[in-house]
Amino acid sequence: MPTRVALDTNVLAYAEGLDHSPGDAAKGALSLALVAGFGRASQRPVLATQALAELHRLLIRIARYSPARASLAVRSWQTTSETALVSAEGFEAALTLAADHKLQIFDALIMAAAVEARCDLLVSEDMQDGFAWRGLTVTNLYGGKPDPRLRDFIANLP
């Protein structure tokens, strides 16, 4: 069974070209290559509604998109990905995760949605690389050593 991969908001933001520092352009190119790779692999990334909502906010606040344009961009992401909702049980798990591991509730919600969507990996720059919870492992695409499953996915792209 192929590795199921969820993407955190920062991957989407880099792919949308939201740059804050000189290294962000390279991260954007890497993010776009990863997203394009999903299409070539006939696999769709998983995006939590929380990540999509955060992207919407960033597009308005940083890129100065109108709400309509930001909504259009988010809808575009939805057409090429699997949208993951968090259930009431997942929300409760996210609250516990946030409390037990001192995570931001928004990150915990993204993790809970990824777990409910049966993802193996969550690609994130902001969360602790290697952190594992309920079968989900966080990996940093932009760090020196992403999880071997992500490296294998990237290496095996057509």
PyMOL commands that set and color helices and strands:
alter all, ss='L'
color gray80, all
select helices_A, chain A and resi 9-15+24-40+49-61+67-79+88-101+105-116+148-155
alter helices_A, ss='H'
color red, helices_A
select strands_A, chain A and resi 5-7+46-48+82-84+121-123+132-133+136-139
alter strands_A, ss='S'
color yellow, strands_A
deselect
rebuild
show_as cartoon
